[in-house]
Amino acid sequence: IELVHHINQALRAHTLFKRDVDYIVKDNEVVIVDEFTGRLMPGRRWSDGLHQAIEAKEGVKIASENQTLATITFQNYFRMYNKLAGMTGTADTEAEEFAKIYNLDVLIIPTNKPMIRIDNSDVIYKNEKAKFRAVIKDIEDCYKGGQPVLVGTISIEKSELLSSMLKKKKIPHSVLNAKYHEQEAEIIAQAGKSQSVTLATNMAGRGTDIVLGGNAEGLAKDILKNKKEYTEQEYEDALNKARELCKEDRDRVLSSGGLHILGTERHDARRIDNQLRGRSGRQGDAGTSRFYLSLEDDLMRIFGSERISGLMGRLGMDESQPIEHKWVSKAIENAQTKVEAHNFDIRKHLLDYDDVMNKQRIEIYSFRREILTGEGLKGKVLEMAMDALDELLSIYCPEDRHAEEWDMDGLKEGLFRQFSIDGPVEKTGDIEDLRQRLSDDIEKAYESKEKEVGDEAMRYLEKVVMLQVVDSQWKDHLLGMDHLKEGIGLRGYGQRDPLVEYKKEAFDTFSDMSVRIASEVVNRLFRIQIARGEEAHKKITLRPAKIRYNTGRGGEKPQTVVKSRKIGRNDPCPCGSGKKYKKCCGMVRA
């Protein structure tokens, strides 16, 4: 099964994840690119061995798998707040999801000034090559007319392809993607200047106003860039000059039609297209927008590109001749709505499963908080001890068997293993009587341990041990639940509801974890030994250090030389057998 899993992840890495689209390779590391914002996510890694498979594909150093210590979905994280509100320019398309998941209404606030941007209908080309030729032609026309252009691409790969095509046309431009995100503020500040051409992925200028005519502060710094030092007055003069230049340039830009937004592909979500469009026509400024599509685009391939392609062929349309109609734009928006609905169903499905985990999460975290406060820990430990005792009695002295059939030797061993109680267990026919006597013995043993260690030290040990055990068991539980979630879908083939089955299995798994926590906490606290003074010092100094030898290929590990008192052949053997050294370990050495 493990081999099949690795093969699956290798296939996914080679076929579904593309370099400069889903990730980039930077400083010999695979860095994830956020599909919605286009920004890099350093420190984030794909799980279940997928990141390692991509590292192997790219020939970079393969890092170890991350172990999940805690997990929560965004939905359940946000639900933890008593009050919830938000503000964004593109929430209206997701209004249904906000209502169903968070019980929130979406209200549309009117714009500060009337929006006068002209949103042109989409144009569809037969293939990507024809589409990009049309995009370059549109950029060239805007550049010659002095109109600034912001070109939106869905990946780094596409933005770099367009950049190379513009270089051939000798059109100056700026590229803004995850590879060059450091220059984002500088590029966006001047993206509204006349004749400026900016190629950007989803990340560009999100939520910022692209000022038509350019940014005066940025231009002032540009004027003074050749000066190493300048006075405050010189900066003020440069700023005034920059403001005049920006005002003149703004008038030129407005007369040419404002900022032109040019989308090279539709995204799965209308929200992202609306974000791109929304970078033009802000604060009542003029602006235009248009999306260029091809039948080879991902969204078009999913929804009916063959039908449209066949229609174009029957009409004898040339590849450079586009289809442009408001019906086409409407059909594409309908396709996006279907994708959004599908994605929402996936998120809702995941949330149904996480709601099961969420109940367990609340339970374990509230228990953990009780431990951290340190109140009543002794009572909790004794409760756990009683649970562990009940578990032992159910194994060795089950109530459905006669007292003669009880395994008293096994019970004695179990008591020693669990509680370090070593003494005879009197046989009795009454299970309640036996339980009471053993409970008293356990409490006495714990009181004795407490006296030996000291009250204050015992409370500290209880806290530390309980936290360690809970964290360790919860971590293992999360891993087990991940594996359960992966395979539970197969229950559907047996005509059983996977979600109902998941709830049952999750409950059983959580119950088992609770038993393990109780057993391990009790075992550690009852068996703990405190080394004091010289004894502790001896244990520290006499412990041999572990040495890792680097022997090279084919080398032999050197023998460790231990200096010690020479033992005579007739001396008692130091191993404690009672024999003479020559008849015991001396024979082995010889």
C-alpha positions in Angstrom: 0.0 0.0 0.0 2.9 2.4 0.9 4.5 1.8 -2.5 1.2 2.5 -4.3 0.9 5.7 -2.3 4.4 6.9 -3.3 3.7 6.0 -7.0 0.4 8.1 -6.8 2.2 11.1 -5.4 5.0 10.8 -8.0 2.3 10.8 -10.8 0.6 13.8 -9.2 3.9 15.7 -8.9 4.7 15.0 -12.6 1.3 15.6 -14.2 -0.9 17.9 -12.0 1.7 20.3 -10.5 3.5 22.6 -12.9 6.6 24.6 -12.2 6.1 28.4 -12.3 2.3 27.8 -11.9 1.8 25.9 -8.7 5.3 26.4 -7.3 8.7 27.9 -8.1 12.2 26.7 -7.4 14.1 29.3 -5.4 17.4 28.9 -3.5 17.3 25.1 -4.2 13.9 24.8 -2.5 10.4 24.2 -3.8 8.2 27.2 -2.7 4.4 27.0 -3.1 2.6 29.8 -5.1 -0.8 30.7 -3.8 -3.3 29.9 -6.7 -5.6 32.8 -5.7 -3.1 35.6 -4.8 -0.1 34.6 -6.9 2.1 35.2 -3.8 4.9 32.9 -2.5 4.2 30.9 0.6 7.6 30.2 2.2 7.6 27.6 5.0 4.4 26.0 3.7 4.6 22.4 2.5 2.2 20.0 0.8 1.4 17.0 3.0 1.4 13.2 2.5 4.7 13.0 0.7 3.6 15.2 -2.2 6.1 17.9 -1.5 8.9 15.3 -1.4 7.7 13.9 -4.8 7.9 17.4 -6.3 11.4 18.0 -4.7 12.5 14.7 -6.3 11.0 15.8 -9.7 13.0 19.1 -9.6 16.2 17.5 -8.4 16.5 19.6 -5.2 17.3 18.4 -1.7 14.4 16.3 -0.3 13.4 17.5 3.2 11.7 15.3 5.7 7.9 14.9 6.0 6.2 17.3 8.4 4.3 15.8 11.4 0.9 17.5 12.1 0.8 18.7 15.7 -2.6 20.5 15.4 -5.1 21.0 12.7 -8.2 23.1 12.1 -10.2 24.2 9.0 -10.6 28.0 8.4 -14.3 27.6 8.8 -14.1 26.1 12.3 -11.3 28.5 13.2 -13.5 31.5 12.4 -16.5 30.0 14.2 -14.5 30.2 17.4 -15.0 33.9 17.5 -18.2 35.2 19.2 -18.6 38.0 16.7 -17.7 37.7 13.0 -17.7 40.4 10.3 -15.6 41.2 7.3 -15.2 43.7 4.4 -14.1 42.9 0.8 -15.0 44.1 -2.6 -15.8 40.7 -4.0 -18.0 38.9 -1.4 -21.3 39.1 -3.3 -20.5 36.1 -5.6 -19.9 33.9 -2.4 -23.0 35.2 -0.5 -24.6 31.7 -0.4 -21.5 30.2 1.2 -21.3 33.0 3.9 -25.0 32.4 4.7 -24.7 28.6 5.0 -21.4 28.3 6.7 -21.2 31.3 9.0 -24.9 32.5 9.0 -23.7 35.9 7.8 -25.6 38.2 5.4 -23.7 40.0 2.6 -24.6 43.7 2.1 -23.4 45.7 -0.9 -22.3 49.2 0.0 -22.6 51.7 -2.9 -19.4 53.2 -4.3 -18.1 56.5 -3.1 -18.4 57.9 -6.7 -20.4 56.5 -9.6 -18.5 53.7 -11.4 -17.9 54.7 -15.1 -15.6 51.8 -16.2 -16.7 50.2 -19.4 -16.6 46.3 -19.2 -16.4 45.0 -22.8 -17.6 41.6 -23.8 -15.2 38.6 -23.8 -13.6 37.6 -27.1 -12.9 33.9 -27.8 -10.2 32.6 -30.2 -9.7 29.2 -31.6 -6.3 28.6 -30.0 -3.9 30.2 -27.5 -1.5 31.4 -30.1 -4.2 33.5 -31.9 -5.3 34.8 -28.5 -1.9 36.0 -27.5 -1.4 37.7 -30.9 -4.6 39.6 -30.3 -3.5 40.5 -26.7 -0.2 41.9 -28.0 -2.0 43.9 -30.7 -4.4 45.4 -28.1 -1.4 46.3 -25.8 0.4 47.9 -28.8 -2.6 50.0 -29.7 -3.0 51.2 -26.1 0.8 52.0 -25.9 0.7 54.1 -29.1 -2.5 55.9 -27.8 -0.8 56.6 -24.4 -3.3 54.5 -22.4 -1.8 52.6 -19.4 -2.5 48.8 -19.5 -2.6 46.3 -16.7 -2.4 42.7 -18.1 -3.6 39.9 -15.8 -2.2 36.4 -16.3 -3.1 33.3 -14.3 0.5 32.0 -13.9 4.2 33.1 -13.9 4.7 31.0 -17.0 2.1 32.9 -19.0 3.4 36.3 -17.8 6.9 35.5 -18.9 5.7 34.3 -22.3 3.9 37.6 -22.9 6.9 39.5 -21.6 9.1 37.8 -24.3 6.5 38.6 -27.0 6.5 42.3 -25.9 10.3 42.4 -26.0 10.2 41.4 -29.6 7.8 44.3 -30.3 10.2 46.6 -28.3 7.4 47.7 -26.0 8.8 48.7 -22.5 6.9 46.9 -19.7 7.1 45.8 -16.1 6.6 42.2 -14.9 5.0 41.5 -11.5 4.7 37.9 -10.3 5.8 35.8 -7.4 9.4 35.8 -8.8 9.7 39.6 -8.6 7.3 40.4 -5.7 9.9 42.6 -4.0 9.3 45.4 -6.6 5.5 45.2 -6.2 4.9 48.6 -4.5 7.3 50.4 -6.9 5.7 48.9 -10.0 2.1 49.4 -8.9 2.8 53.0 -7.9 3.6 53.9 -11.5 1.2 51.5 -13.3 -1.2 54.4 -14.0 1.3 56.5 -16.0 0.6 57.0 -19.7 2.1 54.4 -21.9 2.9 52.1 -18.9 2.4 48.4 -19.5 2.3 46.1 -16.5 2.1 42.3 -16.7 0.9 40.8 -13.5 -0.4 37.6 -11.9 -3.3 37.7 -9.4 -1.1 39.4 -6.8 -0.8 42.9 -8.4 -2.2 45.8 -6.5 -4.9 43.9 -4.6 -7.0 46.5 -2.7 -4.8 49.5 -3.7 -5.7 52.5 -5.9 -3.6 52.6 -9.0 -3.3 56.4 -9.4 -3.8 57.6 -12.9 -0.8 59.7 -14.0 1.5 58.0 -11.6 2.5 58.4 -8.0 4.1 61.8 -7.1 6.2 60.5 -4.2 7.7 57.7 -6.2 8.4 60.0 -9.1 10.1 62.6 -6.7 12.4 59.8 -5.5 13.1 58.9 -9.1 14.1 62.5 -9.9 16.5 62.5 -7.0 17.9 59.0 -7.5 21.3 60.2 -8.8 21.9 62.2 -5.7 23.4 60.3 -2.8 22.2 62.9 -0.3 19.6 65.6 -0.6 18.1 68.2 1.7 14.4 68.4 2.8 13.9 71.5 0.6 15.3 69.7 -2.4 12.9 66.8 -1.8 10.0 69.3 -1.4 10.9 71.0 -4.8 11.2 67.6 -6.5 7.8 66.6 -5.0 6.1 69.7 -6.3 7.6 69.2 -9.7 6.5 65.5 -9.7 2.9 66.6 -8.7 2.7 68.9 -11.7 4.0 66.2 -14.1 1.6 63.6 -12.6 -1.4 66.1 -13.0 -0.5 66.7 -16.7 0.0 62.9 -17.2 -3.4 62.2 -15.5 -5.2 64.5 -18.0 -3.5 62.6 -20.9 -4.5 59.2 -19.4 -8.2 60.3 -18.9 -8.4 61.6 -22.4 -7.1 58.2 -23.7 -9.8 56.3 -21.7 -8.2 55.6 -18.3 -6.5 52.4 -17.1 -7.2 49.5 -19.5 -7.5 46.1 -17.8 -6.7 43.2 -20.1 -7.4 39.6 -18.8 -5.7 36.8 -20.7 -7.9 34.0 -19.2 -10.9 33.5 -17.0 -10.4 32.1 -13.5 -12.5 29.4 -12.0 -13.9 32.0 -9.6 -15.7 35.1 -10.8 -14.4 36.8 -7.6 -10.8 36.8 -8.9 -11.9 38.2 -12.3 -13.8 40.9 -10.5 -10.7 41.7 -8.4 -8.7 42.2 -11.7 -11.4 44.4 -13.2 -11.7 46.4 -9.9 -8.2 47.7 -10.3 -9.5 50.1 -12.9 -12.3 52.7 -12.6 -11.7 53.3 -8.9 -12.9 56.5 -7.2 -15.0 57.5 -10.2 -12.0 57.4 -12.7 -12.5 56.3 -16.3 -11.4 52.9 -17.3 -12.0 49.9 -19.6 -11.7 46.1 -19.3 -11.8 43.1 -21.6 -11.0 39.4 -21.3 -9.3 37.4 -24.1 -10.0 33.7 -24.1 -9.2 30.7 -26.2 -10.8 27.3 -26.6 -7.5 25.8 -25.1 -8.0 27.6 -21.8 -8.6 25.4 -18.7 -12.1 26.7 -18.0 -13.1 26.5 -21.7 -11.9 22.9 -22.0 -14.0 21.9 -19.1 -17.2 23.5 -20.5 -18.0 23.0 -24.1 -14.9 24.0 -26.0 -15.4 21.1 -28.5 -19.0 22.3 -29.3 -17.8 25.9 -30.0 -14.8 24.7 -31.9 -17.0 22.5 -34.1 -19.3 25.5 -34.7 -16.3 27.8 -35.7 -15.2 25.0 -38.1 -18.6 24.7 -39.7 -18.8 28.5 -40.2 -15.4 28.4 -41.8 -14.0 30.9 -39.3 -10.3 31.6 -39.4 -8.3 31.1 -36.2 -7.5 34.8 -36.0 -11.2 35.6 -36.2 -12.8 35.8 -32.7 -16.3 35.2 -31.4 -17.6 38.2 -29.5 -21.1 38.4 -28.0 -22.6 39.2 -24.6 -24.2 35.7 -24.8 -20.7 34.2 -24.8 -19.7 36.2 -21.7 -22.9 35.1 -20.0 -22.3 31.4 -20.9 -18.8 31.7 -19.4 -20.1 33.3 -16.2 -22.6 30.4 -16.0 -19.6 27.9 -16.3 -17.8 29.8 -13.6 -20.9 29.6 -11.4 -20.9 25.8 -11.8 -17.2 25.6 -10.9 -17.8 27.8 -7.8 -20.8 25.6 -6.8 -18.7 22.5 -7.2 -15.8 24.0 -5.1 -18.4 25.0 -2.4 -19.7 21.4 -2.3 -16.1 20.2 -1.8 -15.5 22.7 1.0 -18.9 21.8 2.6 -18.1 18.1 2.4 -14.7 18.7 4.1 -16.4 20.8 6.8 -18.9 17.9 7.5 -15.9 15.7 8.3 -14.0 18.4 10.2 -17.1 19.0 12.4 -16.6 15.5 13.7 -12.9 16.3 14.5 -13.9 19.7 15.9 -15.9 18.1 18.7 -12.9 16.0 19.6 -10.6 19.1 19.3 -12.8 21.1 21.7 -12.8 18.1 24.2 -9.0 17.6 24.1 -8.2 21.3 24.3 -10.5 22.0 27.2 -8.9 19.0 29.0 -5.4 20.4 28.2 -6.4 23.9 29.5 -7.5 22.2 32.8 -4.1 20.6 33.0 -2.3 23.9 32.4 -4.2 25.6 35.2 -2.8 22.9 37.5 -6.0 22.6 39.6 -7.1 19.3 40.9 -4.5 17.3 39.0 -4.1 14.7 41.8 -7.8 13.9 41.6 -7.6 13.5 37.8 -4.6 11.1 38.1 -6.5 9.0 40.6 -9.5 9.0 38.3 -7.3 7.8 35.5 -5.8 5.2 37.8 -9.4 3.9 38.5 -10.1 3.8 34.8 -6.8 1.8 34.3 -7.8 -0.5 37.1 -11.3 -1.1 35.5 -9.5 -2.0 32.3 -7.3 -4.6 34.0 -10.3 -6.1 35.8 -12.3 -6.3 32.6 -9.3 -8.3 31.1 -8.4 -10.6 34.0 -11.6 -10.7 36.1 -14.5 -10.3 33.6 -17.9 -10.1 35.3 -19.5 -12.6 33.0 -17.1 -15.4 34.3 -17.2 -17.2 37.6 -14.6 -16.2 40.2 -12.9 -19.6 39.9 -12.0 -18.7 36.3 -10.4 -15.3 37.1 -6.7 -15.0 36.1 -5.3 -13.7 39.4 -1.7 -14.2 38.4 -2.3 -12.1 35.3 -4.0 -9.5 37.4 -1.0 -9.4 39.8 1.3 -9.0 36.8 -0.9 -6.2 35.4 -1.0 -4.3 38.7 2.8 -4.4 38.9 3.2 -3.4 35.3 0.7 -0.5 35.6 1.1 0.7 39.2 4.3 -0.9 40.5 2.2 -2.6 43.2 4.0 -5.9 44.0 2.1 -8.0 46.6 -0.4 -10.8 46.9 -3.9 -10.3 45.5 -6.4 -12.0 47.7 -9.0 -14.0 45.8 -12.6 -13.0 46.4 -15.9 -13.9 44.8 -17.2 -10.3 44.8 -15.8 -8.1 42.0 -16.9 -4.9 43.8 -15.0 -6.0 47.0 -11.9 -6.8 44.9 -12.2 -3.4 43.1 -12.5 -1.5 46.4 -9.5 -3.2 48.0 -7.3 -2.7 45.0 -8.5 1.0 44.8 -7.4 1.5 48.4 -4.0 -0.1 47.6 -3.5 2.2 44.5 -4.4 5.3 46.6 -1.9 4.2 49.3 0.8 3.6 46.7 0.2 7.1 45.2 0.3 8.7 48.7 3.6 6.9 49.3 5.0 8.1 46.0 3.9 11.7 46.9 5.6 11.6 50.3 8.8 10.3 48.6 8.8 13.0 46.0 7.2 15.9 47.8 3.8 17.6 47.3 5.1 20.5 45.2 7.3 18.3 43.0 4.5 15.8 42.5 2.1 18.5 41.3 4.7 19.7 38.8 5.4 16.1 37.6 1.7 15.5 37.2 1.4 18.6 35.0 4.4 17.9 32.8 3.7 14.1 32.3 0.0 14.7 31.5 0.8 17.4 29.0 3.5 15.3 27.3 1.2 12.2 27.1 -1.8 14.2 25.8 0.2 16.0 23.1 1.9 12.8 22.0 -1.3 10.8 21.8 -3.2 13.6 20.1 -0.5 13.9 17.4 -0.8 10.2 16.7 -4.6 10.4 16.7 -4.5 13.2 14.1 -2.3 11.0 11.8 -4.7 8.0 12.3 -7.7 10.2 11.5 -6.0 11.4 8.3 -5.6 7.8 7.2 -9.2 7.0 8.2 -10.5 9.9 6.1 -8.5 8.8 3.1 -10.0 5.3 3.0 -13.5 5.9 4.4 -14.9 6.8 0.9 -14.6 3.1 -0.1 -17.4 2.3 2.4 -19.7 3.9 -0.2 -19.3 0.9 -2.5 -20.8 -1.3 0.3 -24.0 0.9 0.3 -23.0 2.6 3.5 -22.8 6.4 4.1 -19.1 7.2 4.5 -19.8 10.2 6.8 -21.9 8.1 9.2 -19.1 5.4 9.1 -16.5 8.1 9.7 -18.4 9.4 12.8 -18.6 5.9 14.3 -14.9 5.1 13.6 -13.9 8.5 14.9 -15.8 8.0 18.2 -14.1 4.5 18.7 -10.7 5.9 17.9 -11.1 8.8 20.3 -12.3 6.5 23.1 -9.2 4.3 22.5 -7.0 7.3 22.7 -8.6 8.4 26.0 -7.8 4.9 27.4 -4.2 5.1 26.2 -3.8 8.6 27.7 -5.0 7.3 31.1 -2.9 4.2 31.0 0.3 6.0 30.0 -0.1 8.9 32.5 -0.7 6.4 35.4 2.1 4.2 34.3 4.6 7.0 34.2 3.6 8.7 37.5 3.5 5.4 39.5 6.8 4.2 38.2 8.7 7.5 38.3 11.9 7.4 40.3 13.6 10.6 41.6 17.4 10.4 41.6 18.9 12.6 44.4 22.3 14.1 45.2 25.3 11.9 44.5 23.3 9.2 42.9 22.0 11.6 40.2 25.5 13.0 39.7 26.9 9.4 39.2 24.1 8.7 36.7 25.0 11.7 34.7 28.8 11.3 34.8 28.9 7.5 34.3 26.6 7.5 31.3 28.7 6.8 28.2 28.3 9.3 25.4 26.9 8.2 22.1 29.5 8.8 19.4 28.7 8.8 15.8 31.6 7.8 13.7 32.0 8.9 10.1 34.0 6.0 8.7 33.6 6.7 5.0 32.7 4.1 2.5 33.8 0.6 3.5 35.6 1.8 6.6 35.5 0.0 9.9 34.1 1.5 13.1 37.1 2.1 15.5 37.0 0.2 18.8 36.2 2.3 21.9 39.0 2.1 24.4 37.7 2.1 28.0 40.4 2.8 30.7 39.6 0.8 33.9 41.2 -1.1 36.8 43.0 -4.2 35.6 41.1 -7.4 36.8 43.1 -10.3 38.0 42.3 -13.8 36.6 41.3 -15.1 40.0 39.3 -12.0 41.1 35.5 -12.2 41.3 34.0 -11.4 37.9 32.7 -7.7 37.8 29.5 -8.9 36.0 28.1 -10.1 39.4 27.8 -13.8 38.5 29.9 -14.9 41.6 32.3 -16.9 39.4 36.0 -16.2 39.1 36.9 -13.8 36.2 38.9 -16.5 34.3 35.9 -18.9 34.4 33.4 -16.2 33.3 33.9 -13.0 31.2 37.6 -13.7 31.1 36.9 -16.8 28.9 34.9 -14.6 26.5 37.7 -12.0 26.3 40.3 -14.7 25.8 
